[in-house]
């Protein structure tokens, strides 16, 4: 492998790992504890890294360099982080959907509710 291809592979591996860390930050809830502006910047940085990774992968393919074992392992780790975050998001959406249904009165009868807001006044 040429020096340019080696450098490209190293940059691609570092980018994949940084991207994986940003997904892990969100999955573990550390993004929620940050101010909104910081969270938005981290999400924007993640989007930028995805774009960078697409560019790097296209450059690697143009050089006809196959992915290294280290790059393949880093991509598998990244895919695992994305899958875990996706499952967490699906569970969160399901919980929010259930809560919204209950607030709208479509859930199980769990007690007395006021007529205006649907809030529980008491349960039996």
Secondary structure as GFF3:
##gff-version 3
##sequence-region A 1 124
A	DSSP	alpha_helix	3	27	.	.	.	ID=ss1
A	DSSP	alpha_helix	36	62	.	.	.	ID=ss2
A	DSSP	alpha_helix	69	103	.	.	.	ID=ss3
A	DSSP	beta_strand	112	113	.	.	.	ID=ss4
A	DSSP	beta_strand	120	122	.	.	.	ID=ss5
###
